[in-house]
Amino acid sequence: MPTRTGQATGLSALVIWPTGRHNRTINVLVSYATAHGSTKQVAEAIAERMRAANLVADVRAADDVADPSSYAAAILGSAVHN
């Protein structure tokens, strides 16, 4: 599988994309925990990029995710404080 790394606004990510074409909808959960709202903004930006790649991306607060089993993939983000 091809991989790509990226960095935006202090966020590093490793993205692994399946090769070939697919006919099924790929649902991705972008879940976050945030103290002041910044991580939510990053999650929304990630979801926008996923949608631009023809994926279905749902942005949800971690506390609002009861069962992630309906998603093919999940991206989790949280704030880091010292």
C-alpha positions, 0 to 999 in steps of 0.5 A, a space after each residue: 500500500 502506498 503511504 504518504 506523510 504530511 504535516 499541517 499546523 503542527 499535526 503529523 499524520 501517516 496516511 495509508 491508502 488502499 491501492 486500486 479502485 474500489 466501488 464501495 463507500 469507505 466510511 471514516 470516523 474522525 474523532 477528537 477530544 479537545 479542551 479549547 476547540 483547536 483539536 476539533 478544528 484540526 479534525 474538521 480540516 482532516 475530514 474535509 481532505 478525506 471528503 475531497 478524496 471521495 471518502 465519507 468522513 464523520 467528525 465526532 467528539 470522542 464522548 459521542 462515539 458509542 460504537 465505531 464498528 460501522 467505520 472502515 477506518 478511524 482517526 483519533 486526535 486529542 490535545 496535548 498539554 504540559 
